[in-house]
Amino acid sequence: MSDPDRLKRVDALLDGLDDVLPPPRVRAQLRLAANLTQQDVADAVGVKRLAVVRWELGKSNPRRPQRTAYIHLLKGLAERFPEAAELDEGMPTPASEGGSG
């Protein structure tokens, strides 16, 4: 295998990492750090609020094209709120927010 072929295979692996979602709890932490509601995220991504609830609880994951938009949003939030991108075991779960989303 030539070096350019190897590089293409490595690039393909790296591109696949762009499609990885953070853990459900981190998804919620990022949204909360930005003072966004679950409805805000749902409206921006183009889904119902219940979909965002399920994503943040780890009950389901978004499908394309919403997945691409959701990952883009989470990456942007992680850049703005790096402390929220870290998994914090002391954070309340999204379900304990009391319907504010």
Secondary structure, DSSP 4 states (H G I P E B T S, - for coil): --HHHHHHHHHHHHHHHTTPPPPHHHHHHHHHHTT--HHHHHHHHTS-HHHHHHHHHTS----TTHHHHHHHHHHHHHHH-GGGGS--TTSPPGGGG-S--
